[in-house]
Amino acid sequence: MHVIAVLWDRVSGTQPLPPAWVIGLTGLVALVVVLNTPAWRLAGKVITIAHEGGHALVSVLSGRRLDGIRLHSDSSGVTYSRGKQAGPGLVLTAAAGYVMPSLLGAGAAWLLAARHLTAMLWLALVLLAATFLAIRNLYGAVAVLLTAGGVFAVSYYASAAVQAGFAYLAAWFLLFGGVRPAFELARGSVGRHQRWTRGSDADQLARLTGAPAGLWVTLFVLVTLGALVGGAYLLAPPGWPPVS
């Protein structure tokens, strides 16, 4: 019981914010990783985990039966659920994927702004553990375990300064990383590249609702950009930007 109490105090307590230069540097590093294609091929798999985890979470919350998640080495993934073949539950499930990384990033930014750095890291572990239970292929299991292992190692063994830097890096990466897939989908929806969106979440939503796929793509872009702006505002050091 003593161990649980100590752990709870550690998770529920507040921690000091890192220096402004750490916040700015982690944001810059996250942006570079997202924009650099070779780095994105590796790090972008975290966004895929969040994307498919979003489908899974909303499917369960909407009353559907989750059958599992499969993640692939090309950064694609698929989430299987059973239930009504139409209706708001299925629409929300299909719409959750592209916006979930950005919404998670905004939530992480809110926790960090409230100085709950440790809570943010442990909540990430809980979500990764839930995702792992839904994984149905070996590659996906390894990808989620490696991600969770990295978060656990930092949150349990690293110093407070390292935890702060890692937490801000993760939040910035979710915010920036959530925007890139939405823009790639938008680019694939124009002109001769429109075939790229066939079978995408936007295409499925178009068939479910009758609204054009382009409208859903636009919604994904707006939500991810809105989360980025809001998250960046929360992550900005106190007193920034300076008022003249």
Secondary structure, DSSP 8 states (H G I E B T S, - for coil): -HHHHHHHHHHHS------HHHHHHHHHHHHHHHH-HHHHHHHHHHHHHHHHHHHHHHHHHTT-EEEEEEE-TTS-EEEEEES-SSSHHHHHHHHHHHHHHHHHHHHHHHHHHTT-HHHHHHHHHHHHHHHHHHB-SHHHHHHHHHHHHHHHHHHHHS-HHHHHHHHHHHHHHHHHHHHHHHHHHHHHTSGGGGGGGTTSHHHHHHHHHSS-HHHHHHHHHHHHHHHHHHHHHHHS-TT-S---
